[in-house]
Amino acid sequence: MSPKELEHYLHAHIPLSKAMDVSVLDVCPQSVTLSAPLAPNINHRDTVFGGSASAMAILAAWSLLHIRLTGEGIASRLVIQRNTMSYALPIDGTFTAVAAAPSAEDWVQFLRMFKRRGKARITVASELHFVGQIVGRFEGEFAALGAAGA
């Protein structure tokens, strides 16, 4: 899936991504990089609203799993189950979220469980970057459910 294809998918199926003006910078099996400007994500302190920062981190991780599952030819309903988010510094401009693929061992185990039971969980991490610094860290557990209604 190309960056433009993923961006179109996100804007069409996750309207918040369009409202946040999220763009997809890079897509590969090992990572996804998203970007968003300050203006639609601003808070009362002229920095990025924490909810927008968290949403970007979740979107990056969700997108990585979505493209990997799609690449495997697996239709599923992919939802976040739980997450933690930490914020290191305020963000007062365009920022990125970079999700990294889980280990090969975790991915194989996740696929094996999904194929056997029609559902599986996996943890994915992402980082927020601003002016060359890591400004936030996210870790989320996602559940993939069988394709009924996907």
N, C-alpha and C positions, 0 to 999 in steps of 0.2 A: 504494500500500500504506500502510495506516495504521500509526502507532506500535505499537498493540496487535497488529496482524496480524504485523508484523515480529518483535516480541518473542515471540509464540507460535511463530513459525517457528524463531527462534534456539533457544529452549528445547527444542523438539521435535527439531531436527536437529543442534544443536551443544550437547550436554549440559553442557559446561563453562560455557556462558553461564548456565545455570540454577543450577549450583553456585556461581557467582560472584555470583548475584542481580542479574544485568544487567537493567536496564530501558531501554526505548527512549523517549527524551524527545521526539525530533523526527525526522521523515522528510520530505525533499523531494528533488527531482531534483538539487539542488546541494549537499546536505549531509545527514549523518546524525549525530545526537547520542545517545550512550548514557551511562548512569550506572551506578555500582556503589558499594555501601557498603564501609566498611573491614572490618567483622567477618569475612565469608567470604574476604577477600583479604589478611588480616593476616600479617605476618612476625614474626620474633623480636624486632624493634625497635619493635613496635607501629605500624608504618607499612605501606603497601601493598607486598606482595611484588612484586618486579620482573617476575616471570612473569605475574602478574595484570595489571599495568600494560601490559605488552607485548600480552597477549591482548586487552585492551580496545581498544587501538589497532588491532590487526589486525581484530578484529570490526567496528569502526566502518567501516574501509576496505572490508572484504569486503561488509558490509551495503549500503554505498552502491553498489558495483558490482552486487550481487544485485538491488537494487530497480530500478536503471537498465536492466539487461538484461531483467528481467521486464517492465518498462514498455515495452520495445521488442518484446515478444513473443518473446524469444530464450531458448530453453532451453539451458543449458550446465552443464558442471561447472567450477566456479570454484575455483581453488586458489592459494595463495600460493607464489611461487617463490623469492623472496629478500626480505630487508628489513634496514633499519637502524633502530635505536631509540636515542634519547638521553634521559637523565633529568637534569633540571635541579635539582629539589628533592624532598625526601621528601614523601609524601602521608600525612596521618594522619586522613583522614575520607572522606566520600563525594566521589567524583571523576567527571569526565566525559571522554569521548573524542569528538572532533568530527572527522569525515572531510569533506574538501572534494573536490568533483568535479574531475576533470582538465579541462584546457582543452578548449574545443569542438573545436579542431583535432585534439587527441590522441584525443578520443572518436570523431570521424568516422573517423579513420585506423584505430583499433581495430576499429570496426564493419565497415569495409570489408575489413580483413584477415580478420576472423572469418567474414564471409559468403563470402569467396573461398576460404579455406583450411580452414575449420572449426576454427580455433584462432587465438588472438591474445594478445598481452601488453599490459599497460598498467600505469603507475605511479600510485599513489594515496597521498596524504599524509593524516595525521591528527595531531591535537594532543591531549595530555592537559591538562585544566584542573582546578585546585583553588584554592579561595578567590580567584577572580578572576585567577589567574596561570596562564601556560603553564608546566607542570611536566615536560612530555615532548614529544618530537617523533618521529614515525614516518614512514618512507617505505618503501613496499613495492611490489614488482612482482608482479602477479597474472597468471595464465594462465587464459584461458577456453578450454575444450575442447568439441568437438562434443557434442551431447546424449546420445549413447549412454550409457545407464546414469545419466543425470542425476537 
